[in-house]
Amino acid sequence: MVTLLDLFSENDQIKKWHQNLTDKKRQLILGLSTSTKALAIASSLKKEKKIVLLTSTYGEAERIISDLLSILGEEFVYPFLVDDSPMVEFLMSSQEKIISRVEALRFLTDSSKKGILVCNIAASRLILPSPTGFKESIIRIAVGEEYEQHDLLHKLKEIGYRKVTQVQTQGEFSIRGDILDIFEMSQLEPFRIEFFGDEVDGIRTFEVETQLSKENQTELIIFPASDILLRERDYIRGQSALEKQISKTLSPILKSYLEEILSSFHQKQVHSDSRKFLSLCYDKTWTIFDYIEKDTPVFFDDYQKLMNQYEAFERELAQYFTEDLQNGKSFSEMQYFADTEQTYKKQSPVTFFSNLQKGLGNLKFDHIYQFNQYPMQEFFNQFSFLKEEIERYKKMDYTIVLQSSNSMGSKTLEDVLEEYQIKLDSRDKSSICKESVNLIEGNLRHGFHFVDEKILLITEHEIFQKKLKRRFRRQHASNAERLKDYNELEKGDYVVHHIHGIGQYLGIETIEIKGIHRDYVSVQYQNGDQISIPVEQIHLLSKYVSSDGKPPKLNKLNDGHFKKAKQKVKNQVEDIADDLIKLYSERSQLKGLLSQLMMKINILLMMLSLMLKRMINFVVLRKSREICRILIPWIDF
């Protein structure tokens, strides 16, 4: 019994390619696409410990990451991605992407880790801290060791951790006397560090909700929480450059903006625009290529697309930079992204993946491998045709693999195959019998006909026209919708209480009850009525999000309107579900499709129920027809 990856790796050309991976040579692979390309890349881990794959766009990276996750699992795939638009990356970069990038940098700097890093063109141009600086930012804390607490807290802020009153999610820490709580970026639970003076007396995990301690630990390794790491000397370097520019700046708008950035640098704080000023702070323009060890194989996925995307990114970057110059938000000496075009050309060893050799310019290759692989034809639910094709390829001694995405899909497919008298030789979830008809579970996006090794992969997509949902690395839960800290609120913000409805945040007040002083969050409703909520129960509130940007009408306390509104939304959700069931049951002809639909509707109802309880985007739920238009495309088969 072997896996699909094992079968693919038996190809003689693949073996020759593996043998030359670490030689300082340039190799070219022709003829592979989508799933077969992912299998080839994954097979290289049989020979090498680390691989770096460069794709043209964010979308291309996501697609190949999905296939690699299906083949190798989360443990061996590391996304390092940046939005294809420089403006979007600067203005709306998500915390999840930053966490993923930090994890990828950890992978590259840890010699014990094995895997494939996937990077798009924009990410390869991101300015990073030096590899040495990244390694030095790692903090190791052990029971019995001494640490000066002031220096430790300063170091935590320096490597991107945020100080809060109560730790809720990754990247946060809080201090209460001799107790330091920290939620390390790579962990699923926060840690509580108890000091006796400067000596670490104990380290334990604890529950976020109950704050109760759990398991004892002997040590804790704290990795950076950001890919922006500015140390004392970096801030000083940046301050010097800014002061020099301010002294010769005539524009009052630019001068005011630079003074704002300079002030944050003096306070050793990362400004929201700090990423734009990294070239002024670091002594060199470091990129992901500086983290790649010598002789690590680098793969270029379609070099022609890479260069086209590089030029497109360069044009958009130039336009964005010009707009910032005109708006007094930049000056000519600044560099937003690194120039890495020459770095690509100097990479060695390197493998190019391409459909055609044409379009690669004057590139010379030491080895060229031509594969014969074709996309799998689509059957559009024509099972008689599917049966004919399976029987035809079986007579030619092909290894035929039918892939379902899960156990329910396997059962459905088995029933259909049995109905059309298509015999299965193996039903193992992952193992394959050669020259047989196999049914496995997997998530490769597309099937293929690999002529060289007589392998046929047919997925649910080709059989049923069913789209597979992309797989991604698991992201750590962040409870992003729920308020975790009253510092997230400003006076005048609108909030939603799960019982009382929409109110306006007034601030924090200290109230004495039976000689005990406690802090309370004050929320005002109609007619000046107020409620006070202990800060420990801040999670009962959510920030109000309007669909049109208009201020909401405050609810009255205890008038029942908010309760009625929630019930109305609940009824609308139920009506929508009924409409969806009716609509799709009328359009459904396949056996078992209605049961799959019901399962999707139940999931949908649970999602909407959660939205209802939290009252996030409450206004959006007013119009049932709008919901139908939004939700119907989400349901696919």
C-alpha positions as CSV (number, residue, x, y, z in Angstrom):
1,M,0.0,0.0,0.0
2,V,1.3,3.4,-1.0
3,T,0.2,7.0,-1.0
4,L,-0.4,9.3,-4.0
5,L,2.8,11.1,-3.1
6,D,4.7,7.8,-3.0
7,L,3.5,6.9,-6.5
8,F,4.4,10.3,-7.9
9,S,7.9,10.2,-6.3
10,E,8.7,6.9,-8.1
11,N,9.0,8.7,-11.4
12,D,12.6,8.5,-12.8
13,Q,12.7,12.2,-13.8
14,I,11.5,13.2,-10.3
15,K,14.3,11.1,-8.8
16,K,16.9,12.8,-11.1
17,W,15.5,16.2,-10.2
18,H,15.8,15.4,-6.4
19,Q,19.4,14.4,-6.9
20,N,20.3,17.8,-8.3
21,L,18.3,19.9,-5.9
22,T,21.2,21.1,-3.8
23,D,23.7,21.4,-6.6
24,K,24.3,25.0,-7.6
25,K,22.4,24.5,-10.7
26,R,19.3,25.9,-12.5
27,Q,16.7,23.3,-13.4
28,L,13.5,23.6,-15.4
29,I,10.3,21.5,-15.0
30,L,7.8,21.6,-17.8
31,G,4.4,20.1,-18.1
32,L,3.1,20.0,-14.5
33,S,0.2,22.1,-13.3
34,T,-2.1,22.5,-10.3
35,S,-2.2,19.2,-8.3
36,T,0.7,17.5,-10.0
37,K,2.9,20.6,-9.4
38,A,2.0,20.5,-5.7
39,L,2.9,16.8,-5.6
40,A,6.2,17.5,-7.2
41,I,7.0,20.3,-4.7
42,A,5.9,18.1,-1.8
43,S,8.0,15.2,-3.0
44,S,11.1,17.4,-2.6
45,L,10.8,17.1,1.1
46,K,11.9,13.5,0.8
47,K,15.3,14.8,-0.2
48,E,15.5,18.3,1.4
49,K,14.7,19.7,4.8
50,K,13.6,23.2,3.7
51,I,12.1,24.5,0.5
52,V,11.1,28.0,-0.5
53,L,8.4,28.5,-3.2
54,L,7.8,31.8,-4.8
55,T,4.5,32.5,-6.5
56,S,3.3,35.5,-8.5
57,T,0.1,36.5,-6.5
58,Y,-1.6,36.0,-3.2
59,G,-4.3,34.0,-4.9
60,E,-1.8,31.7,-6.6
61,A,-0.1,31.1,-3.2
62,E,-3.4,30.3,-1.5
63,R,-4.2,27.7,-4.1
64,I,-0.9,25.9,-3.9
65,I,-0.9,26.1,-0.1
66,S,-4.3,24.4,-0.1
67,D,-3.0,21.5,-2.2
68,L,0.2,21.3,-0.1
69,L,-1.8,21.2,3.1
70,S,-3.8,18.3,1.7
71,I,-0.7,16.4,0.8
72,L,1.6,17.2,3.8
73,G,-0.5,18.6,6.6
74,E,-0.2,21.8,8.6
75,E,3.1,20.8,10.2
76,F,5.1,21.2,7.0
77,V,3.5,24.2,5.2
78,Y,4.4,27.8,6.1
79,P,2.7,30.7,4.4
80,F,4.6,34.0,4.2
81,L,2.1,36.3,2.4
82,V,1.5,40.0,1.8
83,D,-1.4,41.5,-0.1
84,D,-0.8,42.1,-3.8
85,S,-1.7,45.8,-3.3
86,P,0.9,47.8,-1.3
87,M,-1.8,50.3,-0.2
88,V,-4.0,47.5,1.2
89,E,-1.1,45.9,3.0
90,F,-0.2,49.2,4.7
91,L,-3.7,50.2,5.6
92,M,-5.4,46.9,6.4
93,S,-2.8,44.2,7.1
94,S,-4.5,41.6,9.3
95,Q,-3.1,40.2,12.6
96,E,-3.6,36.7,11.3
97,K,-1.2,37.4,8.3
98,I,1.4,38.9,10.7
99,I,1.2,35.8,13.0
100,S,1.6,33.6,10.0
101,R,4.6,35.5,8.8
102,V,6.3,35.4,12.2
103,E,5.8,31.7,12.3
104,A,7.4,31.4,8.8
105,L,10.4,33.3,10.0
106,R,10.7,31.0,13.0
107,F,10.6,28.1,10.6
108,L,13.5,29.5,8.6
109,T,15.6,30.3,11.6
110,D,15.0,26.9,13.3
111,S,17.4,24.3,11.9
112,S,15.3,21.5,13.4
113,K,12.2,22.3,11.5
114,K,11.3,20.7,8.1
115,G,8.8,22.1,5.6
116,I,7.9,24.3,2.7
117,L,7.6,28.1,2.9
118,V,5.3,29.6,0.3
119,C,5.8,33.3,-0.5
120,N,4.2,35.6,-3.1
121,I,6.0,38.4,-5.0
122,A,4.8,41.2,-2.7
123,A,5.9,39.3,0.4
124,S,9.4,38.7,-1.0
125,R,9.8,42.5,-1.1
126,L,8.7,43.1,2.5
127,I,11.4,44.9,4.6
128,L,12.2,42.7,7.7
129,P,14.4,42.9,10.8
130,S,17.8,41.3,10.4
131,P,17.9,37.5,10.9
132,T,20.3,38.0,13.8
133,G,17.9,40.6,15.4
134,F,15.0,38.2,15.0
135,K,16.9,35.4,16.8
136,E,18.0,37.7,19.6
137,S,14.4,38.8,20.2
138,I,13.4,35.3,21.4
139,I,13.0,35.3,25.2
140,R,13.5,32.1,27.2
141,I,12.1,32.1,30.8
142,A,12.8,29.2,33.1
143,V,11.8,28.5,36.7
144,G,14.5,29.3,39.2
145,E,16.2,31.9,36.9
146,E,16.3,35.6,37.6
147,Y,15.1,38.3,35.3
148,E,14.9,42.1,36.0
149,Q,11.2,42.7,35.6
150,H,11.5,46.2,34.1
151,D,13.9,45.0,31.4
152,L,11.6,42.0,30.7
153,L,8.5,44.2,30.2
154,H,10.5,46.5,28.0
155,K,11.7,43.6,25.9
156,L,8.1,42.3,25.5
157,K,6.9,45.6,24.2
158,E,10.0,45.7,21.9
159,I,9.1,42.4,20.3
160,G,5.5,43.4,19.6
161,Y,3.4,42.4,22.7
162,R,0.7,44.7,23.9
163,K,0.1,45.5,27.5
164,V,-3.6,45.1,28.6
165,T,-5.5,44.9,31.8
166,Q,-6.5,41.2,31.3
167,V,-5.0,38.8,28.8
168,Q,-7.5,37.5,26.2
169,T,-5.7,36.6,23.0
170,Q,-2.3,36.0,21.4
171,G,0.2,38.9,21.6
172,E,-1.0,40.3,24.9
173,F,0.5,40.6,28.4
174,S,-0.6,42.0,31.7
175,I,1.2,42.6,35.0
176,R,-0.3,42.5,38.5
177,G,2.3,42.8,41.2
178,D,4.6,39.8,41.0
179,I,2.4,38.0,38.4
180,L,3.0,38.3,34.7
181,D,0.4,36.9,32.4
182,I,1.3,36.5,28.7
183,F,-0.4,34.9,25.7
184,E,2.6,33.7,23.5
185,M,1.9,34.0,19.8
186,S,2.3,30.3,19.0
187,Q,0.4,28.9,22.0
188,L,-3.3,28.0,22.4
189,E,-3.3,29.0,26.1
190,P,-1.8,31.9,28.0
191,F,0.9,31.5,30.6
192,R,1.1,32.9,34.2
193,I,4.6,33.6,35.4
194,E,5.0,34.2,39.2
195,F,8.0,36.1,40.5
196,F,9.6,36.1,43.9
197,G,11.6,39.3,43.6
198,D,13.4,38.8,40.3
199,E,13.4,35.0,40.5
200,V,10.8,33.0,38.5
201,D,8.9,31.0,41.2
202,G,6.5,29.2,38.8
203,I,5.1,29.0,35.3
204,R,1.6,27.7,34.6
205,T,-1.0,27.8,31.8
206,F,-4.4,29.2,32.7
207,E,-7.9,29.5,31.3
208,V,-8.8,32.8,29.6
209,E,-12.4,32.8,30.7
210,T,-12.1,31.6,34.3
211,Q,-8.5,32.8,34.9
212,L,-7.9,29.5,36.7
213,S,-4.4,28.0,36.6
214,K,-3.9,24.7,34.9
215,E,-0.6,22.9,34.2
216,N,2.8,23.7,35.7
217,Q,5.7,24.3,33.2
218,T,9.4,24.5,33.7
219,E,10.1,27.0,31.0
220,L,8.5,29.2,28.4
221,I,9.9,30.4,25.1
222,I,8.4,33.7,23.9
223,F,8.7,34.4,20.2
224,P,8.1,37.8,18.6
225,A,4.5,39.0,18.1
226,S,5.3,41.1,15.1
227,D,7.5,41.1,12.0
228,I,8.4,44.8,12.8
229,L,11.1,44.6,15.5
230,L,12.7,48.0,16.4
231,R,15.5,48.0,19.0
232,E,17.1,51.0,20.7
233,R,19.7,51.6,18.0
234,D,17.0,51.2,15.2
235,Y,14.8,53.9,16.9
236,I,17.9,56.2,17.2
237,R,18.8,55.6,13.5
238,G,15.2,56.5,12.5
239,Q,15.1,59.6,14.8
240,S,18.3,60.9,13.2
241,A,16.9,60.5,9.6
242,L,13.6,62.1,10.6
243,E,15.2,65.1,12.4
244,K,17.4,65.7,9.4
245,Q,14.4,65.7,7.0
246,I,12.3,67.9,9.3
247,S,15.0,70.5,9.5
248,K,14.9,71.0,5.7
249,T,11.2,70.4,5.1
250,L,9.2,73.5,4.0
251,S,5.7,71.8,3.8
252,P,3.9,72.3,7.1
253,I,1.7,69.2,6.5
254,L,4.7,67.0,5.9
255,K,6.6,68.5,8.9
256,S,3.6,67.9,11.2
257,Y,3.3,64.3,10.0
258,L,7.1,63.6,10.5
259,E,7.0,65.2,13.9
260,E,4.2,62.8,14.9
261,I,6.3,59.8,13.7
262,L,9.4,61.2,15.5
263,S,7.4,61.5,18.7
264,S,6.4,57.9,18.6
265,F,10.1,56.9,17.9
266,H,11.2,59.0,20.9
267,Q,8.7,57.1,23.1
268,K,9.9,53.7,21.6
269,Q,6.4,53.0,20.2
270,V,5.5,51.5,16.9
271,H,3.3,53.9,15.0
272,S,0.6,52.7,12.7
273,D,2.7,53.9,9.7
274,S,6.0,52.6,11.1
275,R,6.3,50.0,8.3
276,K,6.8,52.8,5.8
277,F,9.8,54.1,7.8
278,L,11.7,50.8,8.3
279,S,14.2,51.6,5.6
280,L,15.3,54.6,7.7
281,C,15.6,52.5,10.9
282,Y,17.4,49.3,9.8
283,D,21.1,49.4,8.8
284,K,20.3,47.3,5.8
285,T,17.3,46.4,3.7
286,W,16.6,42.9,4.9
287,T,14.1,40.6,3.1
288,I,12.9,37.0,3.4
289,F,15.9,36.0,1.2
290,D,18.3,36.9,4.0
291,Y,16.6,34.3,6.2
292,I,17.2,31.5,3.6
293,E,20.2,29.3,4.5
294,K,22.8,28.7,1.9
295,D,22.0,25.8,-0.6
296,T,18.3,25.9,0.3
297,P,16.4,25.0,-2.9
298,V,14.2,27.9,-4.2
299,F,11.3,27.1,-6.6
300,F,9.9,29.7,-9.0
301,D,6.3,29.0,-10.0
302,D,6.0,30.3,-13.6
303,Y,8.8,32.9,-13.9
304,Q,6.9,34.8,-16.6
305,K,4.0,35.4,-14.3
306,L,6.4,36.3,-11.5
307,M,8.0,39.1,-13.5
308,N,4.7,40.4,-14.8
309,Q,3.4,40.6,-11.2
310,Y,6.6,42.3,-10.1
311,E,6.1,45.0,-12.7
312,A,2.4,45.4,-11.8
313,F,3.3,45.7,-8.1
314,E,6.1,48.2,-8.9
315,R,3.6,50.4,-10.9
316,E,1.0,50.4,-8.1
317,L,3.7,51.1,-5.5
318,A,5.0,54.0,-7.5
319,Q,1.5,55.5,-7.7
320,Y,0.9,55.0,-4.0
321,F,4.3,56.6,-3.1
322,T,3.6,59.5,-5.4
323,E,0.2,60.1,-3.7
324,D,1.9,60.1,-0.3
325,L,4.4,62.6,-1.5
326,Q,1.6,64.9,-2.8
327,N,-0.3,64.5,0.5
328,G,2.6,65.3,2.7
329,K,2.9,61.7,4.0
330,S,6.4,60.8,2.6
331,F,9.7,62.1,1.2
332,S,11.9,60.9,-1.6
333,E,14.5,59.1,0.6
334,M,11.9,56.7,1.9
335,Q,11.6,53.2,0.6
336,Y,8.4,51.3,1.2
337,F,9.4,47.9,-0.2
338,A,12.7,46.3,-1.1
339,D,13.9,45.9,-4.7
340,T,14.4,42.1,-5.1
341,E,14.5,41.7,-8.9
342,Q,18.3,41.1,-9.0
343,T,18.0,38.8,-6.0
344,Y,15.7,36.4,-7.9
345,K,18.3,36.2,-10.7
346,K,21.1,35.4,-8.3
347,Q,19.3,32.6,-6.5
348,S,21.0,29.2,-6.5
349,P,20.1,26.4,-6.5
350,V,16.8,27.1,-8.1
351,T,14.1,25.2,-10.0
352,F,11.7,26.9,-12.4
353,F,8.2,25.5,-13.0
354,S,6.6,26.4,-16.3
355,N,4.1,25.1,-18.9
356,L,6.4,26.2,-21.8
357,Q,10.0,27.1,-22.1
358,K,9.1,29.9,-24.3
359,G,8.9,33.2,-22.4
360,L,11.8,32.5,-20.1
361,G,14.0,34.8,-22.1
362,N,17.8,34.2,-22.0
363,L,17.7,31.9,-19.0
364,K,20.0,28.9,-19.3
365,F,19.3,25.6,-17.6
366,D,21.5,22.8,-16.5
367,H,18.7,20.3,-16.5
368,I,15.3,20.3,-18.2
369,Y,12.6,17.8,-17.3
370,Q,9.5,17.4,-19.6
371,F,6.5,15.6,-18.1
372,N,3.3,14.4,-19.8
373,Q,0.3,15.4,-17.6
374,Y,-3.1,16.5,-18.6
375,P,-6.0,18.0,-16.7
376,M,-8.7,15.5,-15.8
377,Q,-11.8,15.8,-17.9
378,E,-15.1,16.7,-16.3
379,F,-18.0,14.2,-16.2
380,F,-20.9,16.5,-15.3
381,N,-22.7,13.7,-13.3
382,Q,-22.6,11.4,-16.4
383,F,-21.8,8.2,-14.5
384,S,-22.2,5.9,-17.5
385,F,-19.4,7.9,-19.1
386,L,-17.4,7.8,-15.9
387,K,-17.8,4.0,-15.9
388,E,-16.6,3.7,-19.5
389,E,-13.5,5.8,-18.8
390,I,-12.6,3.8,-15.6
391,E,-12.9,0.5,-17.4
392,R,-10.9,1.8,-20.4
393,Y,-8.0,3.0,-18.2
394,K,-8.1,-0.1,-16.0
395,K,-7.5,-2.3,-19.1
396,M,-4.3,-0.2,-19.7
397,D,-3.1,-1.0,-16.2
398,Y,-3.6,2.5,-14.8
399,T,-3.8,3.2,-11.1
400,I,-7.1,5.0,-10.8
401,V,-7.8,7.1,-7.8
402,L,-11.2,8.6,-7.0
403,Q,-11.0,11.3,-4.3
404,S,-13.8,12.5,-1.9
405,S,-13.3,15.4,0.5
406,N,-14.7,13.6,3.6
407,S,-16.3,10.5,4.9
408,M,-19.8,11.7,4.0
409,G,-18.6,12.3,0.5
410,S,-17.1,8.9,0.3
411,K,-20.3,7.3,1.3
412,T,-22.3,9.3,-1.3
413,L,-19.7,8.4,-4.0
414,E,-19.7,4.7,-3.0
415,D,-23.5,4.6,-3.3
416,V,-23.4,6.1,-6.8
417,L,-20.6,3.8,-7.9
418,E,-22.5,0.8,-6.6
419,E,-25.7,2.0,-8.4
420,Y,-23.8,2.1,-11.7
421,Q,-21.9,-1.1,-11.0
422,I,-18.5,0.6,-10.9
423,K,-16.3,-1.8,-8.8
424,L,-13.9,-0.4,-6.3
425,D,-10.7,-2.5,-5.5
426,S,-9.7,-0.4,-2.4
427,R,-11.6,1.9,0.0
428,D,-8.7,2.8,2.2
429,K,-8.8,6.5,3.2
430,S,-5.2,7.2,2.3
431,S,-3.4,4.2,0.9
432,I,-3.5,3.1,-2.8
433,C,-3.3,-0.2,-4.6
434,K,-1.4,0.0,-7.8
435,E,-3.2,-0.8,-11.1
436,S,-6.5,-0.8,-9.2
437,V,-9.6,1.4,-8.7
438,N,-9.2,3.2,-5.4
439,L,-11.4,5.5,-3.3
440,I,-9.5,7.8,-0.9
441,E,-10.2,11.0,1.1
442,G,-8.3,14.1,0.2
443,N,-8.5,17.8,-0.7
444,L,-6.5,18.2,-3.9
445,R,-8.3,20.8,-5.9
446,H,-8.1,19.2,-9.4
447,G,-7.7,15.7,-10.8
448,F,-5.1,14.8,-13.4
449,H,-4.0,12.3,-16.0
450,F,-0.3,11.6,-15.3
451,V,0.7,9.7,-18.4
452,D,4.3,9.0,-17.4
453,E,3.3,6.9,-14.4
454,K,-0.1,5.8,-15.5
455,I,-1.9,7.6,-12.7
456,L,-5.5,8.9,-13.0
457,L,-6.9,11.1,-10.2
458,I,-10.6,12.0,-10.4
459,T,-11.9,14.3,-7.7
460,E,-15.5,15.2,-6.7
461,H,-15.1,18.4,-8.7
462,E,-14.7,16.4,-12.0
463,I,-17.5,14.0,-11.1
464,F,-20.2,16.2,-9.5
465,Q,-18.9,19.7,-10.3
466,K,-18.5,20.2,-6.6
467,K,-16.2,22.9,-5.5
468,L,-13.8,22.1,-2.7
469,K,-13.4,24.7,0.0
470,R,-9.8,25.8,0.2
471,R,-7.7,24.5,3.1
472,F,-5.6,26.9,5.1
473,R,-3.3,26.6,8.0
474,R,-5.2,26.8,11.3
475,Q,-5.3,30.3,12.7
476,H,-5.2,30.9,16.4
477,A,-8.5,32.0,17.8
478,S,-8.5,35.7,18.5
479,N,-12.1,36.5,19.6
480,A,-11.7,39.5,17.4
481,E,-15.4,40.5,17.5
482,R,-15.7,40.6,21.3
483,L,-14.4,43.4,23.4
484,K,-11.4,42.3,25.5
485,D,-10.3,45.5,27.1
486,Y,-12.0,48.8,27.9
487,N,-8.9,50.5,26.3
488,E,-10.4,49.5,22.9
489,L,-13.2,52.0,23.6
490,E,-13.2,55.7,23.4
491,K,-15.8,58.0,25.1
492,G,-18.8,58.4,22.8
493,D,-18.4,55.0,21.0
494,Y,-21.6,53.1,20.4
495,V,-21.8,49.6,22.0
496,V,-24.3,46.8,22.1
497,H,-25.2,45.0,25.3
498,H,-26.6,41.5,24.7
499,I,-29.7,42.3,26.9
500,H,-30.2,46.1,26.9
501,G,-29.2,46.8,23.3
502,I,-27.5,49.8,21.7
503,G,-26.0,52.4,24.1
504,Q,-23.2,54.9,24.3
505,Y,-19.9,54.4,26.2
506,L,-19.3,57.1,28.8
507,G,-16.0,55.9,30.3
508,I,-14.8,54.2,33.4
509,E,-15.8,55.1,36.9
510,T,-14.8,53.8,40.3
511,I,-17.6,52.8,42.7
512,E,-17.3,51.9,46.3
513,I,-19.5,49.1,47.5
514,K,-19.2,48.0,51.1
515,G,-15.8,49.5,51.4
516,I,-14.5,47.8,48.2
517,H,-13.5,50.0,45.3
518,R,-14.2,48.5,41.8
519,D,-14.0,49.9,38.3
520,Y,-17.2,49.9,36.2
521,V,-17.9,50.6,32.5
522,S,-20.7,53.2,32.2
523,V,-23.1,53.0,29.3
524,Q,-25.8,55.5,28.6
525,Y,-29.2,54.8,27.0
526,Q,-32.2,56.9,26.0
527,N,-33.4,59.6,28.4
528,G,-30.0,59.7,30.1
529,D,-30.5,56.3,31.8
530,Q,-27.3,54.5,32.6
531,I,-26.0,51.1,33.5
532,S,-22.6,50.2,35.1
533,I,-20.8,47.0,34.2
534,P,-17.8,45.6,36.1
535,V,-14.7,45.8,33.9
536,E,-14.3,42.1,34.3
537,Q,-17.5,41.6,32.4
538,I,-16.5,43.8,29.4
539,H,-17.1,40.8,27.2
540,L,-20.9,41.4,27.5
541,L,-20.4,44.4,25.2
542,S,-19.7,44.5,21.5
543,K,-18.7,47.5,19.4
544,Y,-21.6,48.7,17.3
545,V,-20.9,48.3,13.6
546,S,-23.2,50.2,11.2
547,S,-23.8,49.2,7.6
548,D,-24.1,52.8,6.4
549,G,-21.9,54.7,8.8
550,K,-24.8,56.6,10.4
551,P,-25.1,56.9,14.2
552,P,-27.7,54.5,15.7
553,K,-30.8,55.3,17.7
554,L,-30.2,54.4,21.4
555,N,-32.4,51.8,23.0
556,K,-34.5,52.5,26.1
557,L,-33.8,50.5,29.1
558,N,-36.3,47.8,29.9
559,D,-38.9,48.8,27.3
560,G,-38.7,45.4,25.5
561,H,-38.0,46.9,22.0
562,F,-34.5,45.3,21.8
563,K,-35.9,41.9,22.7
564,K,-38.6,42.2,20.1
565,A,-36.1,43.3,17.5
566,K,-34.0,40.2,18.2
567,Q,-37.0,38.0,17.9
568,K,-37.9,39.6,14.6
569,V,-34.4,38.9,13.3
570,K,-34.7,35.4,14.5
571,N,-38.0,35.0,12.6
572,Q,-36.4,36.5,9.5
573,V,-33.5,34.0,9.7
574,E,-36.0,31.1,9.9
575,D,-37.9,32.5,6.9
576,I,-34.7,32.8,4.9
577,A,-33.8,29.2,5.8
578,D,-37.2,28.0,4.6
579,D,-36.8,29.9,1.3
580,L,-33.3,28.5,0.8
581,I,-34.5,24.9,1.4
582,K,-37.4,25.3,-1.0
583,L,-35.3,27.0,-3.6
584,Y,-32.5,24.4,-3.6
585,S,-34.7,21.4,-3.1
586,E,-36.5,22.4,-6.4
587,R,-33.2,22.7,-8.2
588,S,-31.7,19.5,-6.7
589,Q,-32.0,16.3,-8.7
590,L,-29.1,14.3,-7.3
591,K,-29.7,11.5,-4.8
592,G,-28.8,12.6,-1.3
593,L,-28.4,16.3,-2.2
594,L,-31.3,17.4,0.0
595,S,-29.7,15.9,3.1
596,Q,-26.4,17.7,2.3
597,L,-28.5,20.9,1.9
598,M,-30.1,20.5,5.3
599,M,-26.7,20.1,6.9
600,K,-25.5,23.4,5.3
601,I,-28.7,25.2,6.4
602,N,-28.1,24.0,10.0
603,I,-24.6,25.4,9.8
604,L,-25.9,28.6,8.4
605,L,-28.5,28.9,11.2
606,M,-25.9,28.4,13.8
607,M,-23.7,31.1,12.3
608,L,-26.6,33.5,12.2
609,S,-27.6,32.6,15.7
610,L,-24.1,33.5,16.9
611,M,-24.3,36.8,15.1
612,L,-27.7,37.4,16.7
613,K,-26.5,36.7,20.2
614,R,-23.5,38.9,19.8
615,M,-25.4,41.5,17.8
616,I,-22.5,42.2,15.5
617,N,-23.6,44.1,12.4
618,F,-27.1,44.1,13.8
619,V,-28.3,46.7,11.2
620,V,-27.3,44.4,8.3
621,L,-29.9,41.9,9.4
622,R,-32.8,44.2,8.8
623,K,-33.6,43.3,5.2
624,S,-34.2,39.6,4.6
625,R,-33.9,40.0,0.8
626,E,-30.4,41.5,1.2
627,I,-29.4,38.5,3.3
628,C,-30.7,36.1,0.7
629,R,-28.6,37.8,-2.0
630,I,-25.5,37.6,0.3
631,L,-26.0,34.0,1.5
632,I,-27.2,32.1,-1.5
633,P,-23.8,32.3,-3.4
634,W,-22.2,30.9,-0.2
635,I,-24.0,27.6,-0.5
636,D,-22.3,25.5,-3.2
637,F,-22.3,21.8,-4.0
